[in-house]
Structures are given as structure tokens and as C-alpha cells.
Amino acid sequence: MIRANENYLKLKASYLFSDIANRVNTFQKEHPDAQVIRLGIGDVTKPLTPELIKGFHDGVEEMAHEETFKGYGPEQGYAFLREVIAKQDYQALGADVSADEIFVSDGAKCDTGNFQELFAQDVVVAIPDPVYPAYLDTNVMAGRTGAYEDGRYKGVVYLDCVKENRFLPKLPDRDVDLIYLCFPNNPTGSTATKADLKVWVDYAIENKALILFDAAYEAFIRDSDLPRSIYEIEGARKVAVEFRSYSKTAGFTGTRCGFTVVPKACMIYTQAGEAISLHDMWHRRQGTKFNGVSYPVQKATFAAYTEQGQAQIKQRIDYYLNNAAVICQAMDDLGFEYVGGKNSPYVWVDGDGRDSWDFFDLLLNKAQVVCTPGAGFGRCGQQYIRISAFNSLENVELAMSRLKEALQ
Ligand code: MLT
């Protein structure tokens, strides 16, 4: 008899963003004339920039000729891409990361989801609340949690991120082995200073723990004091893995590319206490289960690092940041408290006592605007909604004027 992995039965019926898409589709069927504006899932709307498209075309052209055709690529990604990442994303910040510590992949969702495979079943996992659901769900699937009760899985150490702590997780009051952090944060848009991150790095060093640091929104940082990488913090190379994505940085949600940095100094331990290279383990895992990102996509990604490519993607990000400012202004006008929207494309809005799914339904029904209910990210999101800045300026302005009409 083929038996199920019953850990899947502990999960909520569908993934948060599938759930929202279904609700919106039902609404749209019932109201075919409604002009729904989607500020829910963080999905970019602007096309790839000319420099990136040129890189893409060049890659496709090379695939068309016997002399330049490429079959399977190098396991960790092409050296031309890994070298430019190491140089421009890390060494330029003074962060000690080399090209052979970078693993190019098809995005941060897969990597943050897959990485937990390397850890023992009984490691204690600390997860912020609210949180990007993939971190938690993949640990549930792996059987690292108990049942779901009262909005939380048993066995997980939740790190509450609330107004009182500036939406920054505090050190747990019990020992943990694996810590998920994401800055600029999804969903709250909060940011962490170097001092905030140092607390976690020091904790991980002292406790032989590991930090999985999701920096998917690093390109939205405009405040020069904020760290863009965990490796700007002393000691992080020993205890942190960093995930990056081109989805929001370069408009690659449909193109798919990202990378993970696993420093060679990062160790993981057997039950007997023997240290093992985490880099070697991830390399082994990827070699077995992943065949790389397509050559044209890696060429397009490389183009994001040229002078023109950098200028063009910065312009795109500035555009979305301006949308975020429009959302923040509307929240100020409406008198809602919020966080985010400055070094982040997300604005986390306190619904002033409203239940987040009720607030979601109200905005959909009265303003035809889609947001993301905070409860979908965890119990601490119960009274919040997340508004995403990924849409056209025209749509964001229209959505905000509809919101004002619906709520004033
Ligand atoms: C989000 O809206 O949180 C993200 O777009 C989802 C993702 O990156 O997978």
C-alpha cells in the first residue's frame, strides 16, 4: 500500500497565495465588470529592462549555433555570473564571499524551502510570526512540527514580531538550532540594522545554531546605514546562509533566477558533535536534485550587473518604491498605523481592530482592491493587512482613492 506523508495533512488546505487567488477569481466571476486591482501577491508588473532582454536574446542566439550551443551547465551556475555576484553584491560591501560559495538557482522560494532537508528531524526551529509561509510549511512537510492548534504548529518556536518590538524578532527564551530571518522583511517591510543582526549572529555562534537569512528584498534598501547582507556582520560566515532572488530586483518573477550563498566556513554537526561542511552538503544535494538555471536566463541575469543593467533595474525599483510612498501617504490620510514602505515594497497596515480576512473581504467587495490578509502570515498578523507596491502607479493611485472612498 502506498502511504502518504501524513505531515501534509497538518497543513492548511492550500498555500496562502493560492487561497487568495481562488477568492479573487470567485469574486471576479460573480462581478465580471469589476476592475479588480491586485496589490496582494508581490508580483512585478513592469517588463524586463532593455539591457536584460538583450542579454536574454544573446543567450538564445548562442543556443542556436553549434559552436556556441550549451548543454548542461556547471552545477553551481556559470562562473561569469557567480564571479560578478561575488564582486558586486558582496566584495563591494566589504563582505567576504567568493564565487565558489554561490549556488545559482531558480529562486529563493525553492532554496529557502529545500534547504531544511539538510537538517536533522529534531532540530528546534525558530520562525518569526508573521512570516513568509514557505519557511514554515516546508518544515511542517518534513515532519519537524506537531499539529496545528490555535493558529500555530506545536514544536515550533515562534518569534513574535509586533509593534512593541518594532516588528523585529527577539532572541528566544529557549535554545533553538535553526533560525529564519528575512530583511527587509516580508510581510512587514521592517528593516534590521547591523546591531540588530549582530545579536542573532552572536547567538548563533554561541549556540552552534544556523541562520537562514532571506535577503530577497535587499535591492529596495535606500538607507545607506542598513545592511544589505548578513555577511556585513562579523562572524556571519560561520553561521549564516543567505538567499537572494532576482524576482523583485530585476523583474524575474516569471523568468526565475536567484542564488544562495553557503560559505565554506559554515559548519553543521553530527549527533556525535563532528563538524561537517554545510557547503559540501548543499553541493551534494543540488548535484543530485537540481540541473541548473537555463543559459539564456543566466545571461539575462548577468546583464543586470552591467552599468546600464544596474541603472535600469534601479529605475524599476525606484518606481515601485514611489508606489509604496503613495500607499503610505494614503494610510497617513486615512489615519492607519503602518510599518514598511520605505526600504521595502510592502506596507503592513494595522487594521485598527478589524480581523484581517474581514478587512481583505471588505476591500475586495467595496473597493475591488486585493491585499494580503495578515493572518495568512501567522497569528501576529491577525489584525493586519499587507499592501504590495507592485503594480502600475496609475493602478496604485486608483486603488488608494477607492480605499479612501470605501473607508472614510
Ligand atoms: C509575496 O507576495 O510574499 C511574494 O511575492 C511571494 C513569493 O515571493 O513567493
Boltz pocket constraint, residues with backbone or C-beta under 6 A from the ligand:
constraints:
  - pocket:
      binder: B
      contacts: [[A, 40], [A, 41], [A, 42], [A, 43], [A, 109], [A, 132], [A, 186], [A, 247]]
      max_distance: 6.0
